[in-house]
Amino acid sequence: MAAVMTGDQQRRRQRGKNVLIALLLVGLVVLFYLVTLVKLTANVAGAS
């Protein structure tokens, strides 16, 4: 038996999904930034 959700429940659920996706994107951006920073630092250290 499928449960019927009200408009308010659907909006709350959608907002939760949106927040999760936003947090994942921010996490990926931070990860890419840190990887780039480490690679650049290693290149600068190796060049001198």
C-alpha positions in Angstrom: 0.0 0.0 0.0 1.5 3.3 -1.1 1.4 6.2 1.4 0.1 9.5 0.1 2.2 12.5 1.1 0.9 16.0 1.5 2.4 18.9 -0.2 4.1 20.0 3.0 5.7 16.6 3.4 6.9 16.6 -0.2 8.5 20.0 0.2 10.2 19.0 3.4 11.6 15.8 1.8 12.7 17.7 -1.4 14.5 20.3 0.8 16.3 17.5 2.6 17.5 16.1 -0.7 18.6 19.5 -1.9 20.6 20.1 1.3 22.2 16.7 1.0 23.2 17.4 -2.6 24.5 20.8 -1.7 26.7 19.4 1.1 28.1 16.7 -1.2 29.0 19.4 -3.8 30.7 21.5 -1.2 32.6 18.5 0.0 33.8 17.7 -3.5 34.9 21.3 -4.0 36.9 21.2 -0.8 38.4 17.9 -1.8 39.5 19.2 -5.2 40.8 22.3 -3.7 42.9 20.4 -1.2 44.2 18.0 -3.8 45.2 20.9 -6.0 46.9 22.7 -3.2 48.9 19.6 -2.2 50.0 19.0 -5.8 51.0 22.6 -6.3 52.9 22.6 -3.0 54.7 19.4 -4.0 55.7 21.0 -7.4 57.0 24.1 -5.8 59.0 22.2 -3.2 60.4 19.9 -5.9 61.4 22.9 -8.1 63.6 24.5 -5.6 
